[in-house]
Amino acid sequence: MHTLLDATGQGFLTSCDNGTFEALDSEKDITTYPQHYDWGVQSIERAPFSYQGGYSLKVKNKTDNGYHEGFIMMPVLGRSPSHVLKSTTYLVRARVYIPSEGNNGAGTNVGVEIEEIVVGTSMNGGICNNQSYHPEFGQRRAIPKDTWVEIYRYFKPSRLDNHHLRVSAWKDSEEFSELTYYIDNIEFYESNIVDNASISGFDIILNPSGSLPSSGGTGNIPYTYAWNDGSTAKDRHDLAAGTYSVTISSACGLAKTFTYTIGQPSPPCANDVEVCLGSPFTLTAGCGPSGSTYSWYDAPFDGNLLGIGDILTVSSSISIGTSYYVQLEKNGVSSQRAKVSVTVRPLPDPGIMVVNTVFKTKPVVFNATNHKDGYRYDYTFYYGEGDNQISEQISFQQGQVSYVFKDQGDFVSIGVHPVVIKVEDSYSCSSSFSFSILVKNFEPLCEAIVPIVSDNGKVKLDKFSGQYIFQRNQNCSVDIPFGCIQGQTDAPQLKNVVSASATTFSDSWKYDYLSVPPSGNALEKGEVGKWRPLATYTYSKGNVSVDKNYNSGTFQLSHFNWQYPEVTKKSGWLKVNEITKYSPNGEAVEEKNALDILSTAKFGYSGALPYLIAQNASYGSVLFESFENLYSGTNAFEDGIGLNGNSLVMTTSHSGRNSLLLTGQFISHSFTLTKQLQDKGLLVRVWTKGTDVLAAIKLKLSTLSTLENFSLVARSGQWSLLEARIEPGNFGLAVGGTFTAFLIKQQGGDVWIDDVRMQPINAEVTCYVYDVKTLRVLTVLDDQHFGLFYQYNAEGKLVRKQIETARGVKTVQETQYNIPERNKTDFNRE
């Protein structure tokens, strides 16, 4: 590398304009010095003729001999010895122009040279130049005429004395009386070798620079290489791990040593893939040095070895979220493992519903309850059986399809028809579903499934309910109603009724919805033998008598049908509510009203207190966890939620006493996808504390490979309320399937979470936090998930209520107690 020096500013030249001779009187700093008595410089002047710019230095020599030489001398490097670096290599170059005209007797042997002079001593023997004659003197012979020629010289000061450089023009072996030439663009450089080496895996590729900075045909300086292991090659390949040094030397005497380290190779590159669930795929690794060996694993550290080679073929089905890792080995050294992401697309499951029995000329309707944009349905309808079978294929893109089976020549429509439906989504993932459709000849008035029994039975009209039933010929046997046809009722009537209600009871209850169901037999678990209210009815006929005073406000009703409660709706009985789930302790935890809208309550703290009450939500579609009650037996919170490697913290919380330090992921209970969740979506709210919590926490479903971002709702002190949503239809499964929700810590420092709530978007939920020892309520979280905090004194009396809003926490009620002590003398008087 050559660094151009500021010759004038650093004292290498005086006022010669860095050797361009553009300044007025700049030639006065040039010294003339005849080497022999019969040679001299007749004149030196600044001439309006130049290589670059407007002027150069015109030198006119004169002799009577024709052989001896003379020169101009530039005092350089001695103006300020501090600018001279001993044993540092410098480069000086200039442009010289020798005209043909005016040079009496000048022939082909005119030469020029640059020579280093220490005052009083000639330092002949330049270390490198571009001269072709007497290179040790920096000479260049047979200079072409009428053109600017570049000459240069490297030199290395061995002393810090005053130095001069002379530029000479001379004539060898030919007589002439005059020689005129021009000098311009004198430049000074500090020279050094720079290696722009590149290390690729186990190869070292050298790229030294230091050649002359010119395009004048002078070429590059040759280099030699001496490695610490004895090699003299320029580039090294397939090296073992270790430290290597090389000394790079040039023909001009420049030399420098460089050191390189071959260590652990860079991780390989590999292709990320997208694959349909259950489909085979291939992973390909590369980017390693030649001769590398690739190994595939199922974990970033340790783990199982899956294969060796640059290609890994996976033929077995993998689960969503699976990753692979690959590392390369070369010369006994292994790289770190590179992660290869495999995006597993779930197979389309449109949730096709169909009535399997139709009647001739009537359409069979296939309804995809979980239809999504991009789905393509290929239907194949079969006629006949075995080898004697034909089919009709039709493709659709809509979720609901109607098809009418028709006679096809010898193949009649009546009978059983297999139907195969292939569903393909926008990612080209496909799945197939099979159905059997029974086509009947005539549509019956009514059908009922009658168990096959050894005894006979009969069909009769139950006059009390108006239903036709199949009555088995067995004692205490259950009547089987047809349901679709009604006869005339002859139910008993009751007159002069002011109001009426009815309650049905049941002793058949299941607790399999609990995370930890009770153990024992059915009686011990309370699944049978405990009669509890099932549904409540009220009579609302509307026919109220107003004719006579003693009949005013009364009505006549039909008796409630206890055997078939549902049929009483036609006679005026309205179901007000129905309890669908009880806790083992007898609390109603899920019920639905007259509009079939569900409401639910969850009991915790060993089943003693309700910690969640929700409207318009089923029991399994809601979740709340405050991390207050960790059951010692299972090491889990309510709903069976475990720590999962996270830490329970008792020094900071949003409500209550505890929070969870999130170091991995929070895992919810298993949700069943209801139609409400599918149509309305899932809402997740959580209170968090930490640095950049929006970047640190993400929401993920077990059925999806993507992560959902949280948004900020509000801040309350050091805690932030975050919200994330799973939009309707984006659950990756059909109604009735199950999924789990994860709160995943992605990056950053410590993050605490508290009061995690999950619910359908259109549900209303209120949550409660209690003191696990005293069972006093500490916080009530409203539908927007803001808290109403309760504070107690040492005696357990409520002293303060504080409400939380988006603007902070405000005190809404405070109570002070003043109970004076009675003097002992007062007791004595009594």
BAVO-882448 format. One line per 5 residues: their letters; for each residue z negated, y, x of C-alpha. Coordinates in steps of 0.2 Angstrom, whole numbers. Example, Ala and Ser with C-alpha at 12.3 -4.5 7.8 and 13.67 -1.06 7.14 Angstrom:
% residues 2
as	-39,-22,62; -36,-5,68
This chain:
% residues 830
mhtll	0,0,0; 4,17,6; -6,32,1; 4,49,3; -7,62,12
datgq	-8,80,9; -2,84,26; -5,103,26; -21,102,16; -29,89,27
gflts	-23,97,43; -10,85,48; 3,99,48; -1,118,47; 9,129,36
cdngt	25,118,36; 24,115,17; 20,97,20; 36,96,31; 48,103,18
feald	51,120,27; 52,129,11; 39,143,17; 45,158,26; 43,157,45
sekdi	37,139,44; 48,135,59; 36,145,70; 23,131,70; 35,119,78
ttypq	34,118,97; 49,116,109; 46,105,124; 60,101,136; 57,84,144
hydwg	69,88,159; 73,104,168; 92,103,163; 89,100,144; 82,113,132
vqsie	81,118,114; 92,133,112; 86,138,95; 75,132,80; 77,141,64
rapfs	74,138,45; 91,134,38; 97,135,20; 103,116,20; 91,102,15
yqggy	88,84,10; 77,90,-4; 73,108,-9; 82,123,-2; 78,123,17
slkvk	77,112,32; 73,114,50; 89,117,61; 87,112,79; 101,116,92
nktdn	100,108,109; 110,113,125; 113,104,142; 124,105,157; 121,87,161
gyheg	124,78,145; 112,64,148; 95,71,148; 85,74,132; 74,87,124
fimmp	64,88,108; 54,97,96; 35,93,95; 24,94,80; 5,96,83
vlgrs	-2,84,71; -19,74,69; -27,85,81; -30,100,71; -46,92,64
pshvl	-50,76,72; -61,71,58; -46,67,48; -41,54,61; -47,37,58
kstty	-48,27,74; -39,10,72; -32,16,55; -13,13,53; -3,28,49
lvrar	15,30,44; 26,45,47; 44,47,41; 57,60,41; 75,63,36
vyips	88,68,50; 106,75,47; 118,76,62; 134,85,58; 151,80,66
egnng	156,99,66; 149,109,81; 143,95,91; 153,96,107; 156,79,114
agtnv	145,70,102; 151,52,100; 144,37,92; 129,35,103; 119,49,96
gveie	101,44,93; 85,50,85; 67,45,88; 49,48,82; 36,46,96
eivvg	17,48,96; 10,59,110; -8,61,115; -8,77,125; -3,73,143
tsmng	1,55,139; 15,46,131; 10,33,119; 26,23,119; 26,6,110
gicnn	26,10,92; 19,-4,82; 33,-5,69; 48,5,65; 66,4,58
qsyhp	75,8,74; 88,-4,81; 88,2,99; 72,3,110; 60,-1,95
efgqr	46,1,106; 50,19,108; 54,22,89; 72,25,92; 87,23,81
raipk	104,23,89; 121,26,83; 116,37,69; 130,40,56; 136,58,55
dtwve	136,69,40; 123,60,30; 104,61,29; 96,46,38; 78,40,36
iyryf	68,36,51; 50,31,51; 36,25,63; 19,17,61; 6,21,73
kpsrl	-13,18,75; -23,31,85; -33,22,99; -42,39,103; -47,54,94
dnhhl	-39,66,106; -26,79,100; -11,70,95; 7,76,93; 22,68,86
rvsaw	39,73,93; 56,71,84; 70,70,97; 89,69,96; 97,63,111
kdsee	114,58,118; 116,42,129; 130,39,142; 141,52,135; 143,70,141
fselt	141,85,129; 135,102,130; 127,105,113; 119,94,100; 114,102,83
yyidn	104,92,70; 93,95,54; 75,89,50; 68,88,33; 54,80,22
iefye	42,75,35; 29,64,26; 12,56,32; 5,40,24; -11,30,27
snivd	-6,12,26; -16,-3,20; -12,-20,13; -17,-23,-5; -16,-40,-13
nasis	-12,-41,-32; -16,-60,-32; -17,-69,-48; -28,-85,-51; -22,-97,-64
gfdii	-32,-112,-66; -32,-121,-49; -18,-110,-41; -19,-94,-31; -3,-84,-31
lnpsg	-3,-70,-18; 7,-54,-21; 3,-42,-6; 10,-25,-6; 12,-13,9
slpss	30,-11,12; 38,5,16; 39,17,1; 57,20,1; 73,14,-7
ggtgn	83,18,8; 87,0,13; 73,-2,25; 67,-18,17; 50,-26,15
ipyty	38,-29,29; 35,-47,33; 18,-55,31; 9,-70,38; -5,-79,30
awndg	-20,-88,38; -32,-97,26; -49,-103,30; -44,-121,28; -30,-120,40
stakd	-16,-117,28; -2,-104,32; 6,-105,15; 8,-89,4; 3,-97,-12
rhdla	-9,-112,-15; -8,-124,-29; -19,-138,-36; -35,-133,-27; -52,-140,-29
agtys	-66,-129,-35; -73,-119,-21; -72,-102,-11; -56,-98,-1; -52,-84,10
vtiss	-35,-78,18; -31,-65,31; -14,-57,27; -6,-49,42; 10,-39,43
acgla	23,-37,57; 17,-19,59; -1,-24,64; -9,-22,47; -21,-36,43
ktfty	-34,-38,29; -45,-53,23; -47,-57,5; -58,-70,-4; -55,-80,-20
tigqp	-66,-92,-30; -59,-107,-39; -73,-111,-52; -74,-118,-70; -56,-117,-78
sppca	-54,-107,-93; -55,-116,-110; -39,-123,-116; -30,-116,-131; -26,-127,-146
ndvev	-18,-125,-163; -29,-121,-179; -22,-131,-194; -23,-130,-212; -23,-147,-221
clgsp	-25,-154,-238; -41,-164,-241; -38,-182,-236; -21,-179,-227; -19,-184,-209
ftlta	-15,-170,-196; -12,-167,-178; -21,-156,-165; -12,-150,-149; -20,-143,-134
gcgps	-12,-134,-119; -13,-118,-108; -22,-129,-94; -15,-131,-76; -3,-145,-72
gstys	-12,-162,-72; -26,-157,-83; -35,-170,-94; -40,-165,-112; -55,-172,-121
wydap	-59,-170,-140; -76,-169,-147; -84,-166,-164; -98,-154,-157; -98,-139,-145
fdgnl	-110,-148,-134; -113,-166,-132; -107,-174,-148; -95,-189,-150; -79,-191,-140
lgigd	-65,-192,-152; -50,-195,-141; -42,-191,-124; -25,-182,-122; -17,-166,-126
iltvs	-13,-173,-144; -26,-179,-156; -21,-187,-172; -34,-187,-186; -29,-200,-200
ssisi	-46,-201,-209; -52,-189,-222; -63,-175,-217; -74,-163,-226; -72,-145,-229
gtsyy	-79,-134,-215; -76,-147,-201; -72,-141,-184; -66,-150,-168; -69,-145,-150
vqlek	-58,-148,-135; -61,-146,-116; -50,-149,-101; -54,-157,-84; -46,-154,-68
ngvss	-51,-160,-50; -68,-165,-56; -72,-148,-65; -73,-146,-84; -70,-131,-94
qrakv	-81,-125,-109; -75,-132,-125; -64,-122,-136; -66,-123,-155; -52,-128,-166
svtvr	-53,-124,-184; -47,-135,-197; -45,-127,-214; -47,-141,-227; -39,-136,-243
plpdp	-47,-145,-258; -35,-155,-269; -31,-146,-285; -41,-151,-300; -35,-143,-315
gimvv	-48,-151,-327; -35,-159,-339; -41,-163,-356; -32,-173,-369; -35,-182,-385
ntvfk	-29,-200,-381; -24,-204,-398; -10,-196,-408; 1,-200,-423; 19,-202,-424
tkpvv	29,-186,-423; 13,-177,-418; 12,-168,-401; 0,-174,-388; -8,-158,-380
fnatn	-13,-158,-362; -24,-143,-358; -29,-138,-340; -46,-130,-342; -46,-125,-323
hkdgy	-28,-119,-322; -24,-107,-307; -8,-97,-303; 3,-107,-292; 0,-124,-299
rydyt	15,-135,-303; 13,-150,-315; 25,-164,-314; 23,-175,-330; 30,-193,-331
fyyge	29,-201,-348; 32,-220,-349; 39,-230,-363; 38,-249,-363; 29,-261,-351
gdnqi	31,-269,-334; 49,-271,-328; 56,-267,-345; 50,-248,-344; 59,-231,-344
seqis	51,-214,-341; 55,-196,-344; 50,-183,-331; 47,-165,-335; 39,-151,-324
fqqgq	29,-136,-330; 20,-122,-322; 9,-117,-337; -8,-125,-340; -6,-131,-358
vsyvf	8,-143,-362; 13,-151,-378; 24,-167,-379; 30,-178,-393; 34,-196,-390
kdqgd	50,-201,-399; 60,-217,-401; 71,-220,-386; 84,-233,-391; 75,-249,-390
fvsig	59,-241,-385; 49,-235,-399; 36,-221,-399; 22,-231,-407; 11,-240,-395
vhpvv	2,-236,-378; 11,-224,-366; 5,-222,-348; 6,-204,-342; 5,-199,-324
ikved	3,-180,-320; 5,-174,-302; -2,-157,-299; 3,-147,-283; -5,-130,-278
syscs	2,-115,-268; -3,-124,-252; 7,-139,-256; -9,-149,-259; -7,-162,-273
ssfsf	-17,-174,-283; -12,-186,-297; -20,-190,-314; -17,-205,-325; -19,-206,-344
silvk	-15,-218,-358; -9,-211,-374; -10,-221,-390; 3,-216,-403; -1,-223,-420
nfepl	10,-224,-435; 0,-216,-449; -14,-204,-448; -30,-211,-457; -41,-201,-467
ceaiv	-56,-204,-456; -61,-215,-441; -78,-221,-435; -83,-233,-421; -92,-248,-428
pivsd	-101,-259,-416; -96,-277,-416; -110,-287,-424; -112,-305,-430; -118,-300,-447
ngkvk	-108,-291,-461; -109,-273,-467; -102,-262,-480; -96,-244,-482; -106,-234,-495
ldkfs	-109,-216,-500; -126,-208,-495; -128,-197,-511; -142,-188,-502; -131,-181,-488
gqyif	-114,-184,-496; -108,-194,-481; -99,-210,-481; -108,-222,-470; -106,-240,-463
qrnqn	-122,-249,-467; -125,-264,-457; -133,-280,-465; -149,-279,-454; -166,-273,-458
csvdi	-170,-256,-451; -153,-254,-444; -146,-237,-441; -132,-231,-453; -116,-226,-444
pfgci	-108,-210,-453; -90,-207,-453; -92,-188,-453; -75,-183,-457; -76,-186,-476
qgqtd	-88,-180,-489; -93,-187,-506; -102,-179,-520; -120,-176,-516; -134,-180,-528
apqlk	-148,-172,-518; -165,-168,-526; -167,-150,-530; -183,-139,-529; -185,-124,-540
nvvsa	-195,-108,-539; -195,-108,-520; -200,-92,-511; -196,-97,-493; -192,-113,-484
sattf	-191,-119,-466; -190,-135,-458; -194,-142,-440; -187,-158,-433; -196,-167,-419
sdswk	-191,-179,-405; -199,-190,-393; -184,-193,-382; -184,-182,-367; -177,-183,-349
ydyls	-183,-174,-334; -169,-178,-322; -164,-160,-321; -180,-157,-310; -178,-157,-291
vppsg	-193,-168,-291; -194,-178,-307; -211,-186,-312; -213,-204,-307; -219,-219,-317
nalek	-212,-228,-333; -205,-219,-348; -222,-217,-356; -231,-211,-340; -217,-198,-337
gevgk	-218,-192,-355; -200,-196,-359; -205,-206,-374; -220,-206,-385; -223,-187,-385
wrpla	-217,-179,-401; -211,-161,-398; -202,-149,-409; -183,-151,-407; -175,-139,-419
tytys	-181,-126,-432; -171,-122,-448; -173,-109,-462; -166,-109,-479; -154,-95,-483
kgnvs	-144,-99,-499; -143,-82,-506; -145,-86,-524; -161,-77,-529; -167,-76,-547
vdkny	-170,-59,-554; -170,-62,-573; -189,-64,-577; -204,-57,-569; -211,-74,-565
nsgtf	-195,-80,-558; -190,-64,-548; -188,-67,-529; -187,-86,-531; -173,-98,-528
qlshf	-168,-116,-530; -165,-126,-514; -158,-143,-509; -171,-154,-500; -169,-155,-481
nwqyp	-160,-170,-475; -171,-177,-462; -159,-192,-458; -144,-181,-455; -150,-163,-452
evtkk	-133,-157,-447; -126,-160,-465; -139,-148,-473; -129,-133,-466; -118,-135,-481
sgwlk	-132,-134,-493; -139,-118,-485; -150,-124,-471; -147,-113,-455; -153,-119,-438
vneit	-162,-105,-430; -165,-113,-413; -164,-129,-404; -175,-134,-389; -164,-144,-376
kyspn	-176,-146,-362; -195,-147,-360; -206,-147,-344; -217,-163,-341; -232,-151,-346
geave	-224,-148,-363; -217,-130,-360; -200,-127,-368; -189,-123,-353; -171,-122,-361
eknal	-166,-118,-379; -152,-111,-389; -151,-99,-404; -141,-99,-420; -126,-93,-410
dilst	-128,-107,-397; -133,-95,-384; -144,-103,-371; -160,-95,-364; -171,-103,-350
akfgy	-188,-102,-341; -193,-110,-325; -211,-114,-321; -218,-115,-303; -234,-114,-294
sgalp	-237,-133,-298; -230,-130,-315; -243,-117,-320; -233,-101,-322; -216,-95,-327
yliaq	-207,-87,-312; -190,-85,-320; -185,-80,-338; -166,-79,-341; -156,-75,-357
nasyg	-138,-81,-359; -140,-94,-345; -143,-113,-344; -157,-120,-334; -147,-126,-319
svlfe	-136,-110,-318; -150,-99,-311; -161,-98,-296; -175,-87,-289; -185,-90,-273
sfenl	-199,-78,-267; -205,-90,-253; -223,-88,-259; -227,-106,-263; -222,-119,-250
ysgtn	-227,-137,-256; -236,-146,-242; -230,-163,-248; -212,-160,-248; -212,-145,-236
afedg	-201,-136,-249; -201,-121,-261; -198,-121,-279; -182,-130,-285; -184,-141,-270
iglng	-177,-128,-258; -181,-132,-240; -184,-122,-224; -168,-129,-216; -173,-123,-199
nslvm	-178,-105,-204; -196,-98,-201; -208,-93,-215; -215,-76,-210; -232,-70,-217
ttshs	-232,-53,-209; -218,-44,-218; -211,-46,-236; -202,-36,-250; -214,-43,-263
grnsl	-229,-54,-262; -235,-60,-245; -221,-70,-237; -202,-68,-232; -190,-80,-223
lltgq	-184,-76,-205; -166,-82,-207; -160,-91,-191; -147,-102,-198; -143,-103,-217
fishs	-152,-103,-234; -147,-117,-245; -148,-117,-264; -151,-131,-275; -136,-140,-282
ftltk	-127,-130,-296; -117,-138,-310; -102,-128,-314; -103,-123,-332; -89,-115,-342
qlqdk	-100,-99,-342; -100,-98,-323; -81,-103,-322; -77,-89,-335; -89,-75,-329
gllvr	-93,-79,-311; -108,-80,-300; -119,-65,-295; -131,-66,-279; -144,-53,-275
vwtkg	-156,-53,-261; -168,-41,-252; -165,-41,-233; -172,-33,-218; -165,-31,-201
tdvla	-151,-22,-191; -133,-21,-198; -138,-34,-212; -121,-32,-220; -112,-39,-205
aiklk	-126,-52,-202; -126,-61,-219; -112,-70,-228; -111,-80,-244; -102,-97,-244
lstls	-100,-111,-257; -99,-129,-252; -82,-130,-261; -74,-116,-252; -69,-113,-233
tlenf	-70,-94,-235; -85,-82,-233; -89,-69,-245; -96,-52,-239; -111,-43,-247
slvar	-111,-25,-252; -126,-13,-252; -134,-9,-268; -149,1,-263; -163,3,-250
sgqws	-181,3,-252; -191,7,-236; -185,-5,-222; -178,-17,-235; -160,-17,-242
llear	-154,-25,-258; -137,-34,-256; -126,-41,-268; -111,-53,-268; -100,-61,-281
iepgn	-90,-76,-284; -76,-71,-296; -72,-81,-311; -61,-96,-307; -64,-95,-289
fglav	-76,-110,-287; -63,-123,-280; -68,-136,-293; -67,-140,-311; -80,-137,-325
ggtft	-94,-151,-323; -92,-152,-304; -107,-147,-293; -108,-135,-278; -121,-127,-267
aflik	-122,-109,-261; -127,-104,-243; -133,-88,-236; -127,-89,-218; -133,-78,-203
qqggd	-117,-74,-193; -123,-62,-179; -135,-48,-173; -153,-48,-171; -168,-54,-182
vwidd	-164,-54,-201; -177,-57,-215; -173,-62,-233; -184,-61,-248; -182,-63,-267
vrmqp	-166,-72,-268; -158,-73,-285; -142,-82,-291; -136,-81,-309; -121,-80,-320
inaev	-114,-62,-320; -117,-60,-338; -134,-67,-339; -151,-56,-339; -164,-62,-328
tcyvy	-182,-57,-325; -192,-64,-310; -211,-65,-306; -220,-66,-290; -238,-72,-290
dvktl	-252,-74,-277; -252,-92,-273; -272,-93,-272; -277,-82,-286; -262,-84,-297
rvltv	-262,-65,-301; -245,-57,-304; -240,-47,-289; -222,-41,-293; -211,-42,-308
lddqh	-192,-40,-304; -181,-33,-318; -164,-37,-322; -157,-26,-308; -169,-34,-296
fglfy	-180,-19,-293; -199,-23,-293; -214,-17,-302; -228,-20,-290; -246,-24,-295
qynae	-261,-20,-283; -279,-26,-285; -295,-21,-278; -307,-33,-269; -315,-38,-286
gklvr	-298,-43,-293; -296,-28,-304; -279,-20,-306; -279,-2,-298; -261,3,-296
kqiet	-244,0,-303; -229,5,-293; -211,5,-298; -196,2,-287; -179,12,-290
argvk	-164,16,-280; -173,32,-274; -188,23,-268; -205,17,-274; -215,28,-286
tvqet	-233,26,-293; -233,25,-312; -251,20,-315; -268,21,-305; -285,17,-311
qynip	-302,21,-302; -318,11,-306; -335,20,-305; -349,8,-309; -365,16,-302
ernkt	-379,5,-295; -395,5,-305; -411,10,-296; -424,-4,-293; -437,6,-302
dfnre	-426,6,-318; -428,-13,-318; -446,-12,-316; -448,0,-331; -439,-13,-342
